[in-house]
Amino acid sequence: MNNLILPPLSLYIHIPWCVQKCPYCDFNSHAQKGIIPEAEYIAHLLKDLSQDLIRYKDGICSRKLHSIFIGGGTPSLFSADNIALLLNEINRLIPFEEDIEVTLETNPGTAEAERFKGYVNAGVTRISMGIQSFSDDKLKRLGRIHNAEEAKRAVQFAKDSNLNSFNLDLMHGLPNQTLDEALDDLKQAIELNPPHLSWYQLTIEPNTMFAYRPPKLPNEDDLWDIFEQGHKLLTEAGYQQYETSAYAKPNFQCKHNLNYWRFGDYLAIGCGAHGKISFEDGKIIRFSKTKHPKGYLRGEYLYQENNVDNSDRPFEFFMNRFRLLEAVPKIEFEQLTHLPIETVKSEINWAIQRDYIQDIANTWQITEKGKLFLNELLTEFLPK
């Protein structure tokens, strides 16, 4: 294949500390004990990035950073001054695109008006807030450190701080949650008018407190009613679903997440961060960083690195693309995987026959049925 292109290049930064660990959380996060070593950790993040820029220089080429996502953990535990230092130093190491999107995850329980304005002055353009629910009882059950009033106050801080956009994370299918309670949560979120809403179902993940002591969750019929009626509420309020759990007002989709789901490239620094880099010769590498802060702060950054084999690329490509509701340009399969379309001809025909996808002109479009049977659809693209 001679038509390989390099996709946009993003950067994910992981800050692993939280005030406390939530019982449903399987992210690489660690409850804060004592003072967080902010300056030391930032110094290591920058060394980590410097090493990656050398290690993957043949893949990075002349690409600028398209987006940055600072996730956790609770990155808003770091001061605005330290976030400014981090972003300025990153920009010195690798140039930013003119309209770069810089997202910072925040916890409403750590939100302050001046801190939000400080993050904007530091270069943050978008904030993502882990609201999860507007029920104080449900928040307590989820182990959150904020209440509903603090959540609404944090949203007002976001509105007053000249951000380009902000997102609210909201969960449904919570322990003992009724249909009315789930829809009430969603109505309160819509009333706050965020440009972007991530609305996703609580799932019990292995090695979490909820896995050891499972709460009583709504049954499948109730979950379907919650989704169906909630989706209608969001659509009527002007939100467009563009990814399985993401809704946005027009032109407010998250650029970083879009690049991820479009099989884009992303550098990754910080504890447990995962990255992907494509090279002009067709090679694709995935890598991950040391998970525990102790090892990372010893300068042990790279944990694992592997080439993505040709046999794995169809599954990886469609696993990402079919989470988005937009049509998939066929040419992008060839450009981003370095494989001819004939590689997936039988799998595509199988999916079309089952009405999981439609072949429309130069694109493949996942159908409503395909979304319902997404796991079965994706399994077909696994290496035989």
LUMVO-191808 format. One line per field, with one value per residue: x, y, z of N, C-alpha, C in turn; residue in one letter; residue number from 1. Coordinates in steps of 0.05 Angstrom, whole numbers, plus 5000, padded with zeros to 4 digits. Each point is the difference from the previous one (the first is absolute). Example, Ala and Ser with C-alpha at 12.3 -4.5 7.8 and 13.67 -1.06 7.14 Angstrom:
BEGIN
n_u	5264	4993;
n_v	4886	5021;
n_w	5156	4986;
ca_u	4982	5016;
ca_v	5024	5024;
ca_w	5000	5001;
c_u	5018	4985;
c_v	5024	5022;
c_w	5000	5014;
bakol	A	S;
kedo	1	2;
***
This chain:
BEGIN
n_u	5017	4992	4975	5019	4984	5012	4985	4981	5016	4991	4995	5003	4992	5011	4982	5014	5004	4986	4979	4982	5003	4987	4979	4992	5021	5005	4999	5023	4987	5012	4989	4995	5026	4994	5022	4986	5019	4985	5018	5004	4974	4996	5021	4988	4977	5015	5014	4977	4989	5020	4999	4974	5006	5019	4987	4981	5023	5006	4985	5012	5023	4986	4987	4980	4998	4982	5006	4994	5002	4995	5004	4983	5001	5010	5004	4975	5012	5010	5017	4986	5016	4996	4973	5003	5016	4984	4979	5011	5008	4976	4989	5018	4991	4974	5000	4983	4978	4993	4982	5022	4989	4997	4995	4988	5004	4976	5003	4973	5009	5016	4976	5015	4986	5017	4998	4974	4999	5013	4983	4980	5010	5000	4977	4986	4990	5002	4979	5007	4975	5011	4976	4995	4991	4975	5001	4997	4977	4996	5006	4987	4981	5005	5001	4982	5019	4984	4984	4974	4999	5020	4987	4977	5013	5011	4976	4991	5019	4993	4974	5009	5013	4983	4991	5013	5003	4979	5007	4977	5013	4981	4993	4992	4978	4996	5013	4981	5011	4979	4981	4982	5015	5003	4974	4995	5019	4991	4976	5011	5012	4978	4987	5023	4990	5012	5022	5009	4988	5015	4983	5010	4996	4993	5025	4997	5023	5016	5007	4974	4994	4988	5023	5012	4987	4989	4994	4976	5004	4991	4978	5004	4976	5006	5023	4986	4980	5020	5013	4978	4989	5024	5003	4974	5004	5022	4988	4978	5021	5003	5002	5023	4991	5026	4998	5006	5017	5005	4990	4995	5000	4988	5021	4989	5004	5009	5018	5007	4975	4993	5023	4993	4974	5012	5010	4998	5020	5012	5016	5014	4997	5015	4994	5008	5011	4981	5018	4998	5020	4992	5013	5015	5016	4978	5022	4987	5006	4995	4996	5011	4993	5021	4985	5018	4991	5004	4993	4978	4998	5006	4983	4984	5003	5015	4976	4986	5009	4981	5009	4983	4997	5006	5003	5011	5009	4988	5004	5025	5001	4986	5016	5017	5000	4993	5016	5011	4980	5022	4996	5010	5016	4994	5006	4987	4985	5002	4992	4982	4991	5003	4973	4999	4979	5013	5017	4980	5003	5009	5015	5006	5003	5013	5012	5004	5005	5012	5002	5026	5006	5001	5001	5008	4999	5015	4978	5006	4975	5006	4983	4975	4996	5018	4989	4977	5012	5009	4997	4977	4993	5010	4987	4984	5011	4997	5026	4999;
n_v	4976	5019	4997	4990	5009	5021	4989	5016	5016	4984	5009	4977	5014	4981	5011	4983	5023	4989	5014	4984	4973	5004	4989	5016	5014	4994	5027	5007	4998	5019	4991	5026	4997	5019	5014	5007	4984	5022	5016	4980	4996	5027	5001	4979	5013	5022	4986	4990	5024	5011	4979	5004	5025	4990	4984	5017	5011	4975	4996	5016	4997	5015	4980	5018	5009	4981	4985	5009	4977	5015	4974	4985	4997	5019	5007	5006	4978	5001	5017	5022	5009	4977	5003	5026	4993	4981	5015	5020	4982	4989	5024	5002	4977	5006	5011	5019	4986	5018	4981	4994	4976	5012	4974	5009	4975	5006	5003	5001	4980	5003	5007	5019	5023	5009	4975	5001	5024	4990	4979	5017	5015	4976	5002	4994	4986	4977	4999	4977	5003	4985	5007	4982	5017	5007	4974	5014	4986	5003	5026	4999	4986	5019	5010	5017	5019	5003	5021	4998	5013	4986	4980	5010	5004	4975	4993	5015	4989	4976	5007	5007	4978	5006	4977	4986	4981	4986	4978	4989	4985	4984	4986	4977	4988	5020	4994	4982	5008	5016	4994	5007	4986	4981	5003	5000	4982	4987	5004	4995	4980	4993	5005	4988	4988	4977	5009	4984	4977	4988	4984	4987	4975	4999	4991	4976	5013	4981	4990	5004	5020	5011	4991	5009	5023	4984	5025	5007	4991	5019	4986	4981	4992	5003	4987	4983	4999	4998	4982	4986	5004	4993	4982	4995	5001	4986	4984	4999	4997	4988	4978	4996	4975	5002	4990	4975	5014	5012	5022	5015	5025	5009	4988	4985	4983	4981	5018	4999	4997	5019	5012	4994	5006	5021	4986	5023	5016	4989	5020	4988	5017	4991	4995	4977	5022	4999	4994	5013	4990	5014	4984	5016	4982	5008	5003	4985	5018	4982	5017	4993	5016	5001	4982	4990	5020	4980	4981	5014	5006	4975	5010	4981	5011	4991	4989	5006	4986	5003	4986	5015	4974	4994	4976	5018	5011	4981	4982	5008	5001	4978	4989	5017	4995	4976	5012	5012	5019	5015	5005	4977	5019	4986	5022	5008	4979	5006	5026	4991	4979	5013	4995	4983	5013	4986	5010	5018	4992	4977	5013	5018	4981	4987	5023	5004	4974	5006	5019	4993	5000	5025	4991	5024	4999	5020	4993	4992	4995	5002	4980	5005	4980	5012	5022	4987	4991	5022	4986	4990	5025	5010	4980	5006	5022	4983	4998	4988;
n_w	5000	4983	5009	5015	5019	5012	5019	5010	5013	5020	5023	5012	5022	5015	5016	5016	5012	5020	5008	4986	5002	4977	5012	4980	5009	4973	5000	4989	5023	5015	5022	5002	5004	5016	4996	4978	4989	4999	5011	5018	5002	5000	5016	5012	5000	5005	5019	5009	4996	5012	5016	5002	5002	5015	5017	4998	4998	4991	5021	5018	4987	4983	5011	5002	5025	4995	5022	5024	5013	5021	5004	5014	5026	5015	4974	5008	5011	4975	5008	4995	5019	5012	4995	5007	5021	5005	4995	5013	5017	5000	5000	5019	5009	4997	4976	5007	4992	4982	4993	5013	5005	5024	5006	5022	5011	5011	5026	4999	5014	4978	4992	4989	5002	5019	5010	4994	5008	5021	4998	4997	5019	5011	4986	5022	4980	5014	5016	5012	5008	5020	4989	4981	5019	5001	5007	5023	5002	4974	5003	5023	4987	4983	5025	4989	4998	4979	5004	4997	5023	5010	4990	5008	5023	4997	4992	5020	5016	4988	5004	5024	4991	4981	5009	4981	5019	5009	5014	5002	5018	4989	5022	4988	5010	5018	5022	4997	4977	5003	4982	5018	5017	4982	4993	5026	5004	4979	5010	5024	4988	4987	5024	5007	4978	5007	4987	5020	4996	5018	4989	5021	4994	5026	4998	5008	5006	4990	5023	5002	5018	4978	4989	5021	4999	4982	4991	5007	4975	4985	4994	4981	5007	5025	4996	4986	5018	5018	4985	4994	5024	5010	4981	5004	5027	4996	4983	5016	5017	4976	5015	4987	4999	5007	5025	5006	5015	4976	5011	4979	5007	4978	4989	5019	4979	5016	4992	5025	5010	4983	5007	5025	4997	4987	5019	5014	5002	5021	5007	5019	5019	5020	5025	4988	4989	4981	4981	4977	4985	4978	4982	4986	5012	5014	5015	5018	5019	5018	5020	5023	5021	5017	5012	5017	5015	5018	4982	4993	5025	4995	4981	5009	4976	4980	4999	4978	4980	4981	4978	4987	5002	4974	5012	5017	4978	4985	5020	5002	4973	4996	5018	4988	4974	5006	5018	4978	5000	4995	4974	4993	4993	4979	4988	5022	4993	4974	5003	5018	4986	4976	4999	4979	4989	4980	5017	5000	4975	5009	5018	4982	4981	5019	5007	4974	4996	5022	4982	5004	4974	4989	4975	5007	4973	5011	5013	5025	5003	5026	5002	5004	4983	4984	5009	4997	4977	5013	5023	4990	4993	5022	5013	4980	5010	5021	5005	4976;
ca_u	4983	5017	4984	5000	5002	5002	4977	5007	5016	4991	5016	4986	5016	4986	5007	4987	4990	4972	4996	4995	4993	4972	4996	4995	5021	5022	5022	5025	4999	5010	4991	5021	5010	5019	5002	5006	5026	4993	5023	5016	4985	5001	5027	5001	4983	5015	5021	4987	4993	5026	5009	4982	5004	5024	4994	4980	5004	4993	4971	4989	5007	4996	4973	4996	4980	4973	4984	5011	4980	5012	4980	5009	5007	4988	5021	4995	5015	5024	4996	5000	5028	5014	4989	5011	5028	4999	4992	5021	5024	4992	5000	5028	5010	4986	4981	4971	4983	4990	4974	5002	4981	5014	4979	5008	4979	4997	4980	4985	5007	5024	4996	4999	4997	5026	5016	4991	5010	5029	5004	4997	5024	5022	4998	4978	4977	4976	5000	4981	4993	4988	4976	4989	4972	4991	4988	5020	5000	5014	5028	5012	5002	5022	5025	5009	5005	4984	4971	4987	5003	5027	5001	4988	5017	5023	4991	4999	5028	5008	4987	5011	5029	5008	5008	4987	4979	5004	4985	4990	4998	4977	4996	4973	5001	5014	4988	4972	4989	4976	4998	4995	5024	5021	4992	5002	5029	5005	4986	5015	5024	4992	4992	5025	5008	5028	5003	5006	4991	5006	4979	5007	4989	5019	5005	5016	5025	5016	5019	4989	4984	4974	5002	5002	4974	4983	4975	4977	4997	4975	5000	5005	4976	5000	5023	4992	4981	5015	5015	4982	4988	5021	5010	4979	5003	5025	4995	4982	5014	5020	5025	5003	5017	5020	5015	4982	4991	5006	4981	5011	4988	5015	5027	5013	5011	5027	5019	5019	4987	4996	5025	5004	4981	5006	5025	5022	5024	5002	5022	4988	5019	4987	4996	4981	4989	5002	5003	5001	5014	5003	5024	4997	5006	4977	5001	4984	5009	4985	5018	4988	5019	4999	4975	5001	5015	5027	5018	5001	5016	5028	5009	4994	4976	4988	4993	4996	4999	4998	4991	4973	5002	4979	4976	4985	4992	4971	4985	5007	4988	4971	4993	4999	4983	4972	4989	4989	4976	5004	5009	5029	5011	5015	5028	5014	5009	5026	5020	5008	5009	5020	4990	4979	4972	4994	5007	4976	4977	4981	4988	4982	4976	4986	4986	4979	4978	4986	4991	5016	5011	4991	5020	4989	5020	5028	5001	4984	4984	4989	4971	4989	5003	5029	5006	4990	5016	5027	5021	5000	5011	5029	5013	5004	5025	5023	5017	4989;
ca_v	5024	5025	5023	5004	5027	5001	5014	5021	4991	5011	4993	4994	5003	4988	5008	4977	5003	5008	5004	4973	4982	4993	4970	4990	5009	4981	5015	4999	5023	4994	5019	5018	4997	5022	5020	4990	5012	5012	5009	4977	4984	5015	4997	4973	5001	5013	4981	4978	5010	5004	4974	4991	5016	4988	4972	4998	5024	4993	5000	5026	5017	5028	5005	5016	4988	5006	5002	4989	4992	4995	4984	4989	5019	5027	5019	5027	5003	5016	5029	5013	5008	4976	4992	5019	4992	4975	5005	5016	4983	4982	5016	5004	4975	4993	5022	4996	5012	5027	4998	4976	4996	4991	4993	4993	4988	5012	4989	5023	5003	5015	5023	5027	5018	5010	4978	4995	5022	4995	4979	5013	5017	4981	4989	4980	5010	4984	4985	4978	4997	4975	5006	4973	5001	5024	4990	4998	4972	4984	5009	4987	4972	4998	5007	5026	5019	5025	4997	5011	5029	5005	4994	5022	5023	4996	5006	5029	5009	4994	5019	5026	5001	5004	4975	4995	4979	4982	4975	4987	4971	4992	4971	4989	4972	5000	4981	5005	5023	4996	5015	5028	5012	5002	5021	5025	5007	5009	5026	5020	5005	5015	5027	5015	5007	4997	4995	4972	4983	4972	4986	4972	4981	4988	4972	4989	4991	4983	5012	5025	4994	4991	4972	4983	5002	5010	5013	4991	5018	4996	4978	5007	5015	5028	5014	5007	5023	5024	5009	5008	5025	5020	5007	5018	5026	5013	5007	5023	5024	5010	4985	4980	4978	4995	4977	4983	5013	5029	5018	5028	5020	5001	5011	4998	4973	5000	4995	4980	4975	4994	4990	4973	4981	4999	4985	5019	4995	5015	4996	4995	5003	4998	4973	4983	5012	4983	5016	4987	5016	4989	5009	5003	4975	4982	4988	5012	4991	5007	4999	5008	5009	4988	5007	5010	5025	4995	4993	5022	5021	4991	5003	4976	5009	4981	4974	4980	5011	4978	5006	4990	4983	5004	4984	5013	5028	5003	5001	5025	5022	5000	5003	5028	5015	4993	5013	5025	4995	5010	4980	4995	5001	4976	5007	5002	4974	4995	5020	4999	4973	4992	4974	5004	4994	4972	4986	4997	4997	4980	5010	5021	4987	4986	5020	5011	4981	5000	5027	5013	5024	5005	5010	5024	5014	4994	4997	4980	5012	4981	5002	4998	4972	4996	5012	4982	4976	5010	4980	4979	5012	5004	4973	4990	5011	4990	4982	4972;
ca_w	5000	4998	5007	5029	5010	5029	5011	5020	5023	5025	5024	5025	5024	5022	5028	5012	5028	5006	5029	5009	4978	4999	5000	4973	4982	4994	4988	5015	5018	5027	5020	5009	5028	5004	4979	4974	4990	4974	4985	4993	4981	4975	4989	4988	4976	4978	4992	4986	4974	4985	4991	4979	4975	4987	4993	4978	4982	4972	4998	5006	4977	5005	5010	5024	5018	4993	5025	5024	5020	5026	5014	5025	5021	5001	4993	5012	5025	4994	4999	4974	4993	4991	4974	4981	4996	4985	4972	4988	4994	4978	4976	4993	4989	4975	4995	5000	4979	5008	5014	5016	5022	5024	5020	5027	5017	5026	5019	5011	5028	5003	4982	5011	4978	4992	4989	4973	4984	4998	4980	4973	4995	4996	4973	4998	4984	5004	5025	5002	5029	5008	5017	5004	5008	5015	5024	5021	5009	4980	5001	5023	4994	4980	5012	4990	5022	4996	5000	4977	5000	4991	4972	4985	5004	4983	4972	4997	4997	4973	4982	5005	4998	4972	4986	4974	5003	5024	4999	5025	5001	5016	4999	5006	5008	5026	5020	5008	4987	4984	4975	5005	5012	4979	4982	5015	4998	4973	4996	5014	4984	4975	5008	5003	4973	4992	4972	4996	5021	4998	5015	4996	5019	5020	4998	5022	4989	5019	5018	5013	5024	4992	4992	5025	5014	4978	5007	4984	4977	4985	4982	4972	4989	5011	4988	4972	5003	5008	4977	4979	5007	5004	4974	4989	5014	4991	4972	5000	5011	4981	5001	4980	5008	4979	5008	5015	5025	4999	4987	4999	4983	4975	5000	5027	5005	5011	4979	5009	4998	4972	4988	5011	4988	4971	4997	4999	5016	5024	5020	5026	5022	5027	5010	4987	4975	4976	4976	4974	4980	4973	4987	4971	4987	5004	5027	5021	5027	5025	5023	5026	5019	5026	5013	5028	5003	5011	4978	4981	5012	4999	4973	4984	4985	4981	5012	4980	4973	4981	4974	4993	4977	4980	5006	5022	4993	4994	5025	5015	4986	5002	5029	5005	4982	5003	5023	4990	4984	4973	4979	4999	4972	4994	4994	5025	5009	4987	5008	5028	5007	4980	4989	4980	5008	4996	5025	5017	4982	5009	5025	4993	4988	5022	5016	4983	4999	5026	5004	5021	4987	4973	4981	4987	4983	5008	5030	5015	5021	5019	5002	5027	5007	5004	5026	5020	5000	4994	5007	4980	4976	5003	5002	4973	4989	5014	4984	4998;
c_u	5018	4985	4998	5001	5004	4977	5008	5014	4990	5019	4981	5019	4985	5011	4984	4986	4971	4999	4994	4992	4970	4996	4995	5024	5022	5023	5024	5001	5007	4990	5023	5008	5022	5001	5007	5025	4996	5025	5017	4987	5001	5028	5003	4983	5015	5023	4988	4993	5026	5010	4983	5004	5025	4994	4982	5003	4993	4970	4987	5004	4996	4972	5000	4979	4972	4982	5016	4977	5014	4980	5011	4983	4984	5021	4996	5010	5026	4993	5000	5028	5016	4990	5011	5029	5001	4994	5021	5024	4994	5001	5029	5012	4988	4979	4971	4988	4988	4975	5000	4979	5015	4979	5013	4976	5000	4979	4986	5007	5026	4999	4999	5000	5028	5017	4992	5011	5031	5006	4997	5024	5024	5000	4979	4976	4974	5003	4980	4995	4986	4977	4988	4971	4994	4985	5021	5003	5016	5030	5015	5005	5023	5027	5010	5003	4984	4970	4988	5004	5028	5004	4989	5016	5025	4993	4999	5028	5010	4989	5013	5030	5011	5012	4987	4977	5004	4981	4991	4999	4977	4996	4970	5003	5014	4986	4972	4987	4975	5002	4997	5025	5021	4993	5001	5029	5005	4987	5015	5026	4994	4994	5025	5012	5030	5002	5004	4991	5009	4981	5003	4990	5022	5002	5019	5026	5015	5019	4992	4985	4973	5001	5001	4973	4980	4975	4977	4995	4973	5002	5002	4976	5000	5023	4993	4981	5015	5015	4981	4988	5020	5011	4980	5002	5024	4996	4982	5012	5022	5027	5000	5018	5020	5018	4982	4989	5004	4980	5012	4981	5016	5027	5014	5008	5028	5020	5019	4987	4994	5025	5006	4983	5004	5027	5024	5023	5001	5024	4987	5021	4985	4994	4978	4988	5006	5002	5000	5013	5002	5025	4995	5005	4978	5000	4981	5008	4980	5019	4985	5022	4996	4976	5003	5017	5028	5020	5004	5018	5029	5012	4996	4974	4988	4996	4999	4998	4997	4990	4971	5002	4978	4974	4983	4988	4970	4984	5005	4987	4970	4990	4998	4979	4970	4989	4988	4976	5003	5008	5030	5009	5017	5030	5016	5009	5028	5022	5012	5010	5022	4993	4980	4973	4993	5006	4975	4975	4980	4986	4980	4974	4983	4984	4977	4976	4984	4989	5013	5013	4987	5024	4988	5022	5028	5003	4987	4986	4989	4970	4991	5003	5029	5008	4991	5017	5029	5022	5002	5012	5031	5015	5006	5027	5024	5016	4989	5021;
c_v	5025	5024	5004	5029	4998	5016	5022	4987	5014	4992	4995	5002	4989	5010	4981	5005	5010	5006	4973	4984	4994	4970	4988	5004	4979	5015	4999	5025	4991	5022	5017	4994	5021	5019	4987	5013	5012	5007	4976	4984	5014	4997	4973	4998	5011	4983	4977	5009	5003	4974	4989	5015	4991	4972	4998	5023	4994	4998	5027	5019	5029	5006	5017	4986	5011	5005	4989	4994	4993	4986	4987	4977	5026	5020	5028	5002	5015	5029	5010	5007	4976	4989	5019	4993	4975	5006	5017	4984	4980	5015	5006	4975	4992	5022	4992	5010	5025	4998	4975	5000	4988	4995	4992	4988	5013	4985	5024	5005	5016	5026	5027	5019	5010	4979	4995	5022	4997	4979	5011	5017	4982	4988	4978	5013	4986	4985	4978	4994	4974	5004	4973	5000	5026	4992	4997	4971	4983	5007	4987	4971	4995	5008	5027	5020	5025	4993	5015	5031	5008	4995	5023	5026	4998	5005	5030	5011	4996	5021	5028	5003	5002	4975	4999	4981	4987	4977	4992	4970	4993	4970	4994	4971	4997	4981	5010	5024	4993	5016	5030	5014	5004	5023	5028	5010	5013	5027	5022	5007	5017	5028	5017	5008	4997	4995	4970	4984	4971	4985	4970	4983	4990	4970	4991	4989	4983	5016	5028	4991	4989	4971	4982	5000	5012	5013	4989	5022	4996	4977	5010	5016	5029	5016	5009	5024	5026	5011	5012	5027	5022	5010	5020	5027	5016	5011	5025	5025	5010	4986	4979	4978	4994	4976	4985	5014	5030	5015	5028	5018	5002	5015	4999	4972	5003	4992	4977	4972	4992	4989	4972	4980	4998	4986	5019	4992	5017	4991	4997	5001	4998	4971	4985	5010	4981	5018	4983	5020	4984	5011	5000	4974	4979	4987	5015	4988	5008	4998	5008	5007	4986	5010	5014	5025	4996	4994	5022	5022	4992	5003	4976	5005	4979	4973	4979	5014	4976	5011	4989	4984	5006	4985	5012	5026	5003	5003	5026	5024	5002	5002	5029	5014	4994	5009	5027	4994	5011	4978	4998	5001	4975	5006	5002	4973	4994	5018	4996	4972	4990	4972	5006	4992	4971	4983	4994	4995	4980	5008	5022	4989	4986	5021	5013	4981	4999	5028	5013	5026	5002	5010	5023	5015	4992	4997	4975	5014	4979	5005	5000	4972	4994	5011	4981	4975	5006	4980	4978	5010	5002	4973	4989	5009	4991	4981	4972	4980;
c_w	5000	5010	5031	5006	5030	5010	5019	5025	5025	5023	5024	5023	5023	5027	5018	5027	5001	5030	5013	4976	5000	4996	4972	4982	4996	4986	5018	5018	5029	5019	5011	5029	5004	4977	4974	4990	4972	4983	4990	4978	4972	4987	4987	4975	4976	4991	4983	4972	4983	4989	4977	4974	4986	4990	4975	4980	4971	4995	5003	4976	5006	5011	5025	5017	4993	5024	5023	5019	5026	5017	5026	5010	4998	4994	5012	5028	4996	4997	4971	4991	4990	4974	4978	4993	4982	4970	4986	4992	4978	4973	4990	4987	4973	4995	5000	4974	5010	5016	5018	5022	5023	5021	5026	5014	5027	5016	5012	5030	5004	4983	5016	4976	4990	4988	4971	4982	4996	4979	4972	4993	4994	4972	4997	4985	5006	5026	4999	5029	5006	5019	5010	5008	5014	5025	5021	5010	4981	4999	5023	4995	4980	5011	4991	5023	4997	5004	4976	4998	4990	4970	4983	5002	4982	4971	4995	4998	4972	4980	5002	4993	4971	4987	4973	5002	5027	4997	5027	4996	5018	4996	5002	5005	5027	5019	5009	4985	4984	4974	5005	5012	4978	4981	5014	5000	4973	4995	5014	4985	4975	5007	5004	4973	4994	4970	4993	5024	4995	5019	4997	5023	5019	4994	5023	4988	5020	5017	5010	5024	4993	4990	5024	5015	4980	5011	4983	4978	4986	4980	4971	4988	5010	4988	4971	5001	5006	4975	4979	5006	5005	4973	4987	5012	4989	4971	4999	5010	4982	5001	4978	5011	4978	5007	5020	5025	5000	4984	5000	4984	4974	5003	5027	5007	5011	4979	5008	4997	4971	4987	5010	4985	4970	4995	4996	5017	5025	5016	5027	5022	5027	5007	4985	4974	4977	4975	4975	4980	4974	4987	4969	4985	5005	5027	5019	5027	5021	5023	5025	5019	5027	5016	5027	5002	5010	4979	4981	5011	5004	4972	4983	4985	4982	5012	4978	4972	4980	4973	4996	4974	4980	5006	5021	4991	4993	5025	5014	4986	5005	5029	5007	4983	5005	5027	4993	4982	4971	4981	5000	4970	4995	4996	5026	5011	4987	5009	5028	5009	4982	4989	4978	5010	4997	5025	5016	4983	5011	5026	4995	4988	5021	5015	4984	4999	5026	5007	5024	4990	4973	4983	4984	4986	5009	5030	5009	5023	5019	5002	5029	5011	5007	5027	5022	5002	4994	5006	4980	4974	5001	5001	4973	4988	5015	4982	5000	5007;
bakol	M	N	N	L	I	L	P	P	L	S	L	Y	I	H	I	P	W	C	V	Q	K	C	P	Y	C	D	F	N	S	H	A	Q	K	G	I	I	P	E	A	E	Y	I	A	H	L	L	K	D	L	S	Q	D	L	I	R	Y	K	D	G	I	C	S	R	K	L	H	S	I	F	I	G	G	G	T	P	S	L	F	S	A	D	N	I	A	L	L	L	N	E	I	N	R	L	I	P	F	E	E	D	I	E	V	T	L	E	T	N	P	G	T	A	E	A	E	R	F	K	G	Y	V	N	A	G	V	T	R	I	S	M	G	I	Q	S	F	S	D	D	K	L	K	R	L	G	R	I	H	N	A	E	E	A	K	R	A	V	Q	F	A	K	D	S	N	L	N	S	F	N	L	D	L	M	H	G	L	P	N	Q	T	L	D	E	A	L	D	D	L	K	Q	A	I	E	L	N	P	P	H	L	S	W	Y	Q	L	T	I	E	P	N	T	M	F	A	Y	R	P	P	K	L	P	N	E	D	D	L	W	D	I	F	E	Q	G	H	K	L	L	T	E	A	G	Y	Q	Q	Y	E	T	S	A	Y	A	K	P	N	F	Q	C	K	H	N	L	N	Y	W	R	F	G	D	Y	L	A	I	G	C	G	A	H	G	K	I	S	F	E	D	G	K	I	I	R	F	S	K	T	K	H	P	K	G	Y	L	R	G	E	Y	L	Y	Q	E	N	N	V	D	N	S	D	R	P	F	E	F	F	M	N	R	F	R	L	L	E	A	V	P	K	I	E	F	E	Q	L	T	H	L	P	I	E	T	V	K	S	E	I	N	W	A	I	Q	R	D	Y	I	Q	D	I	A	N	T	W	Q	I	T	E	K	G	K	L	F	L	N	E	L	L	T	E	F	L	P	K;
kedo	1	2	3	4	5	6	7	8	9	10	11	12	13	14	15	16	17	18	19	20	21	22	23	24	25	26	27	28	29	30	31	32	33	34	35	36	37	38	39	40	41	42	43	44	45	46	47	48	49	50	51	52	53	54	55	56	57	58	59	60	61	62	63	64	65	66	67	68	69	70	71	72	73	74	75	76	77	78	79	80	81	82	83	84	85	86	87	88	89	90	91	92	93	94	95	96	97	98	99	100	101	102	103	104	105	106	107	108	109	110	111	112	113	114	115	116	117	118	119	120	121	122	123	124	125	126	127	128	129	130	131	132	133	134	135	136	137	138	139	140	141	142	143	144	145	146	147	148	149	150	151	152	153	154	155	156	157	158	159	160	161	162	163	164	165	166	167	168	169	170	171	172	173	174	175	176	177	178	179	180	181	182	183	184	185	186	187	188	189	190	191	192	193	194	195	196	197	198	199	200	201	202	203	204	205	206	207	208	209	210	211	212	213	214	215	216	217	218	219	220	221	222	223	224	225	226	227	228	229	230	231	232	233	234	235	236	237	238	239	240	241	242	243	244	245	246	247	248	249	250	251	252	253	254	255	256	257	258	259	260	261	262	263	264	265	266	267	268	269	270	271	272	273	274	275	276	277	278	279	280	281	282	283	284	285	286	287	288	289	290	291	292	293	294	295	296	297	298	299	300	301	302	303	304	305	306	307	308	309	310	311	312	313	314	315	316	317	318	319	320	321	322	323	324	325	326	327	328	329	330	331	332	333	334	335	336	337	338	339	340	341	342	343	344	345	346	347	348	349	350	351	352	353	354	355	356	357	358	359	360	361	362	363	364	365	366	367	368	369	370	371	372	373	374	375	376	377	378	379	380	381	382	383	384;
***
